Amino acid sequence: MSMNAMKHDFYTADDFLLDDSFVAYRQGTDPAAIAYWTEWQRRKPGNLPAFREAERLHSMLSGHKPGLEASLQELKTLLADRQAETIPVVDFQPQQTRFQTGWWIAAASILVMLGLGGYWLWQNQTVSYRTDYGQQKTITLPDGSTVTLNSHSVLSHRRHWASGENRDVTLTGEGYFSVHHLEAHVPFRVHSEGAFTVQVLGTEFTMTSRSNLHRVVLNRGKVEVSGSDSRPVLTLVPGQLAELDSATGQLTRREVSPERYNGWLRNQLVFDEITLPEAIRQVEEQFGIDVRFDPAEAGSRRFSGILPLKDPEKVLNTLAVYHQLKITKKGDAYLLNR
């Protein structure tokens, strides 16, 4: 154990807030800090409750609430919409003073309401994180859980998670989740639009939600996968995969090697007995390129192998050689043919 880790094991919540690496971890600006504090939490040190309190305080202190200028603009708009309305004022003073007093009381009241309403809207805003083709990004969620997004993916959630409420996120694309188990047993749910929902208490899993591919692969813990209809919920244990058949809407479950489905975390494309069309689909989704071929020329051969994630042309060349095809480039598209 490093000297830093030993020192951090005795930190109070105030110590964490004053630590530059902790702040960088919470802001998501330093990959080394994110990796260190993620690993530090996995050891479950005795002062982990102080760490959680520091996370909560940092979220409160670092939030950006709506500014006064925005509130004033909302006030102007609201008053313009209500020009025909009359604000009742008790007649204790002369007319001019009464008008001014009524105006400022009304304005102050509206500003207060706008401030409270603006703060409520701010708390309930949707926060989204995106990755481009070929990009990965690790996000720390408000509860300390982390998500690593793969290429061309989007993760969104409500900005503020109040204590005791469900922790809900929505994923489009692919992500690796490391979910914190909370003492209050607050569920963590991942939704994929129109496909299924994954509910967990504390676990690690890979989830894919792309155009025609919706699956969950469990590394650790336990999850429940439910479809968009009333079909039975599937419970997964480590080493199992749940996949949705896009044609029938049926959820199926099978035993797999989880490491083969998160190879992208190690900058690898892992193919496991897949056909050429399936491999091409993964390559297109990962790199954002256009690959064209005649399905009749693909044959029925299945490919298994681990290829580097950095160079799409090397990946395509390997697939072409294995399937006895040639690769050429025409404009922005890659062509595979005899």
Secondary structure as GFF3:
##gff-version 3
##sequence-region A 1 338
A	DSSP	alpha_helix	3	8	.	.	.	ID=ss1
A	DSSP	alpha_helix	13	17	.	.	.	ID=ss2
A	DSSP	alpha_helix	20	27	.	.	.	ID=ss3
A	DSSP	alpha_helix	31	42	.	.	.	ID=ss4
A	DSSP	alpha_helix	48	61	.	.	.	ID=ss5
A	DSSP	alpha_helix	68	81	.	.	.	ID=ss6
A	DSSP	alpha_helix	95	123	.	.	.	ID=ss7
A	DSSP	beta_strand	126	130	.	.	.	ID=ss8
A	DSSP	beta_strand	137	140	.	.	.	ID=ss9
A	DSSP	beta_strand	146	149	.	.	.	ID=ss10
A	DSSP	beta_strand	154	158	.	.	.	ID=ss11
A	DSSP	beta_strand	167	178	.	.	.	ID=ss12
A	DSSP	beta_strand	188	191	.	.	.	ID=ss13
A	DSSP	beta_strand	196	200	.	.	.	ID=ss14
A	DSSP	beta_strand	204	210	.	.	.	ID=ss15
A	DSSP	beta_strand	213	220	.	.	.	ID=ss16
A	DSSP	beta_strand	223	227	.	.	.	ID=ss17
A	DSSP	beta_strand	234	236	.	.	.	ID=ss18
A	DSSP	beta_strand	240	244	.	.	.	ID=ss19
A	DSSP	beta_strand	251	255	.	.	.	ID=ss20
A	DSSP	three_ten_helix	258	261	.	.	.	ID=ss21
A	DSSP	three_ten_helix	263	266	.	.	.	ID=ss22
A	DSSP	beta_strand	268	274	.	.	.	ID=ss23
A	DSSP	alpha_helix	276	287	.	.	.	ID=ss24
A	DSSP	beta_strand	290	293	.	.	.	ID=ss25
A	DSSP	alpha_helix	295	298	.	.	.	ID=ss26
A	DSSP	beta_strand	303	308	.	.	.	ID=ss27
A	DSSP	alpha_helix	312	322	.	.	.	ID=ss28
A	DSSP	beta_strand	326	330	.	.	.	ID=ss29
A	DSSP	beta_strand	333	337	.	.	.	ID=ss30
###
